[in-house]
Amino acid sequence: MKKNYFIFSLIFILSMIIISGCTNSKDSIATISVNSDSEHTNTFKKLNLGELYDFDFKLNNADKTWVNVWIESYKDGKQEPQPIDKLSYGLSPNKVEEGNLGFGIINTNDTRLGFLYSPNATTTPQKIDKIHSVGVFSGWDYAIGDEKVELKLGETYLLGAYRESTGNSIRTYNLQNENEVKKMISDDKVVFLLKIKIEEK
């Protein structure tokens, strides 16, 4: 009798662990990590096209979800009414989709063009601003590290920020801190925020 009780208890505990593991995996619908040394970014550097901010992206349940990636624009502390670029795609015929996702800036003679790309879609380059070369410091900061970040349904995530500051320096901010992000927007002349949100359809 004791032996049967022990076996039943063991089966029950293992079942609870498996169920718990399944629940946690459902919470994480996708993973993303920085891929700053990818073939995409190296090609941009070699051809001197501009700047590319690349990520490794894996989407689970791609056949049931919708991905939204966009770039918010702020100038002199005020948000522009519309994103400068937006990419939406989903309901793939495949259950899992993975590949490169990111934001690129192409420099022309006097303007910059921005575009978004993902494993399944790319936007047409859009004019985002004039090139300011005198008295302006610019920089890109990733909001996530090289480690994989798990993304959950319905939550908005900041992936990175491109910014310009007048003066002789540009300071760093903690992009995981909402107050720091607000201060950065207030302090810098131009700020672009790259964001992502996954929804179930």
RAZI-V76762 format. One record per residue. PSI is psi in degrees with one decimal (none if undefined). D_LAST is the distance of its C-alpha to the last C-alpha in Angstrom with 2 decimals. Layout:
psi:PSI d_last:D_LAST
psi:PSI d_last:D_LAST
This chain:
psi:-45.1 d_last:50.19
psi:-36.7 d_last:49.49
psi:-43.6 d_last:48.28
psi:-39.9 d_last:45.78
psi:-40.7 d_last:44.58
psi:-44.2 d_last:44.13
psi:-43.8 d_last:42.12
psi:-44.0 d_last:39.89
psi:-41.0 d_last:39.38
psi:-44.1 d_last:38.57
psi:-41.6 d_last:35.97
psi:-45.1 d_last:34.40
psi:-44.3 d_last:34.29
psi:-38.9 d_last:32.80
psi:-41.8 d_last:30.08
psi:-37.9 d_last:29.21
psi:-43.4 d_last:29.10
psi:-44.5 d_last:26.75
psi:-41.9 d_last:24.41
psi:-41.2 d_last:24.60
psi:-39.2 d_last:23.82
psi:-38.7 d_last:20.69
psi:-43.2 d_last:19.51
psi:-38.0 d_last:20.25
psi:-29.4 d_last:18.47
psi:-30.9 d_last:15.18
psi:-35.6 d_last:15.75
psi:106.9 d_last:16.08
psi:-19.7 d_last:13.00
psi:164.0 d_last:15.14
psi:149.6 d_last:18.75
psi:144.6 d_last:20.60
psi:156.5 d_last:24.34
psi:138.8 d_last:26.90
psi:62.3 d_last:28.39
psi:-13.6 d_last:31.25
psi:33.3 d_last:33.50
psi:168.9 d_last:31.22
psi:-36.8 d_last:32.49
psi:-51.9 d_last:30.44
psi:-38.3 d_last:32.14
psi:-35.9 d_last:35.52
psi:-42.9 d_last:35.40
psi:-43.3 d_last:34.78
psi:-45.9 d_last:37.74
psi:-38.5 d_last:40.04
psi:-2.9 d_last:39.50
psi:44.1 d_last:39.71
psi:-29.1 d_last:36.71
psi:-130.3 d_last:35.53
psi:143.7 d_last:33.17
psi:132.8 d_last:30.04
psi:104.9 d_last:27.98
psi:145.8 d_last:26.26
psi:149.4 d_last:23.96
psi:127.3 d_last:23.10
psi:132.2 d_last:19.35
psi:126.0 d_last:17.72
psi:118.2 d_last:14.03
psi:155.2 d_last:13.48
psi:42.4 d_last:10.69
psi:-21.9 d_last:10.17
psi:-8.5 d_last:9.06
psi:5.3 d_last:5.80
psi:164.2 d_last:5.38
psi:130.1 d_last:6.38
psi:131.1 d_last:10.03
psi:123.8 d_last:12.19
psi:132.8 d_last:15.94
psi:165.0 d_last:18.64
psi:112.2 d_last:22.35
psi:143.8 d_last:23.79
psi:133.0 d_last:27.43
psi:133.9 d_last:30.27
psi:126.0 d_last:33.85
psi:40.4 d_last:36.75
psi:-3.0 d_last:34.51
psi:137.2 d_last:32.43
psi:135.0 d_last:28.80
psi:146.1 d_last:28.31
psi:-31.0 d_last:26.28
psi:149.0 d_last:23.71
psi:146.6 d_last:22.48
psi:-19.3 d_last:24.84
psi:149.3 d_last:22.09
psi:139.8 d_last:18.29
psi:123.6 d_last:16.14
psi:131.6 d_last:12.44
psi:161.8 d_last:11.04
psi:-168.0 d_last:8.54
psi:52.1 d_last:7.64
psi:152.8 d_last:11.26
psi:-14.8 d_last:13.67
psi:146.1 d_last:14.80
psi:-35.8 d_last:13.70
psi:134.4 d_last:15.31
psi:136.8 d_last:15.98
psi:152.9 d_last:18.84
psi:-157.1 d_last:21.32
psi:140.5 d_last:22.56
psi:141.2 d_last:20.75
psi:-166.5 d_last:22.81
psi:130.0 d_last:24.71
psi:147.5 d_last:27.92
psi:120.4 d_last:30.81
psi:127.2 d_last:33.28
psi:125.3 d_last:36.72
psi:-165.6 d_last:38.68
psi:-42.0 d_last:42.20
psi:-3.5 d_last:41.32
psi:168.9 d_last:37.55
psi:141.1 d_last:34.50
psi:133.4 d_last:31.33
psi:146.4 d_last:28.04
psi:156.4 d_last:25.08
psi:151.0 d_last:21.90
psi:157.1 d_last:20.99
psi:178.5 d_last:18.64
psi:-24.0 d_last:18.82
psi:-6.4 d_last:17.27
psi:156.2 d_last:18.07
psi:141.4 d_last:20.89
psi:156.7 d_last:21.73
psi:134.5 d_last:25.16
psi:130.9 d_last:27.61
psi:143.4 d_last:28.04
psi:124.3 d_last:31.25
psi:-27.4 d_last:30.82
psi:165.3 d_last:34.43
psi:155.8 d_last:38.06
psi:126.3 d_last:39.57
psi:110.7 d_last:41.74
psi:-16.3 d_last:44.24
psi:125.4 d_last:47.01
psi:21.4 d_last:46.89
psi:129.8 d_last:43.17
psi:135.2 d_last:41.74
psi:160.4 d_last:38.18
psi:159.5 d_last:36.05
psi:136.6 d_last:32.68
psi:127.4 d_last:31.65
psi:141.0 d_last:28.86
psi:-10.8 d_last:27.11
psi:164.5 d_last:26.47
psi:-165.8 d_last:29.02
psi:-21.5 d_last:29.52
psi:149.1 d_last:28.15
psi:133.6 d_last:24.53
psi:130.7 d_last:22.33
psi:129.3 d_last:19.47
psi:140.9 d_last:16.29
psi:155.4 d_last:14.20
psi:137.3 d_last:10.72
psi:-1.9 d_last:11.05
psi:140.7 d_last:14.58
psi:131.9 d_last:16.28
psi:136.6 d_last:18.86
psi:123.2 d_last:21.96
psi:-30.4 d_last:22.89
psi:172.7 d_last:26.17
psi:130.9 d_last:28.45
psi:136.8 d_last:30.87
psi:158.7 d_last:33.72
psi:141.5 d_last:37.14
psi:135.5 d_last:40.06
psi:150.1 d_last:43.47
psi:-163.6 d_last:46.48
psi:14.6 d_last:47.74
psi:166.4 d_last:45.04
psi:127.0 d_last:41.38
psi:167.0 d_last:40.45
psi:154.4 d_last:37.67
psi:154.5 d_last:35.10
psi:104.0 d_last:32.97
psi:-4.0 d_last:29.43
psi:-7.0 d_last:28.11
psi:119.3 d_last:30.02
psi:-38.9 d_last:28.55
psi:-36.3 d_last:32.11
psi:-38.4 d_last:33.21
psi:-42.7 d_last:30.42
psi:-40.0 d_last:31.53
psi:-39.9 d_last:35.12
psi:-44.5 d_last:34.33
psi:-40.1 d_last:32.78
psi:-37.7 d_last:35.90
psi:-38.6 d_last:38.36
psi:154.6 d_last:37.24
psi:-44.8 d_last:37.65
psi:133.8 d_last:34.40
psi:130.2 d_last:31.24
psi:127.1 d_last:28.03
psi:124.7 d_last:25.22
psi:121.2 d_last:22.59
psi:158.3 d_last:19.33
psi:145.6 d_last:15.95
psi:134.7 d_last:12.75
psi:131.5 d_last:9.67
psi:154.2 d_last:6.43
psi:132.7 d_last:3.81
psi:none d_last:0.00
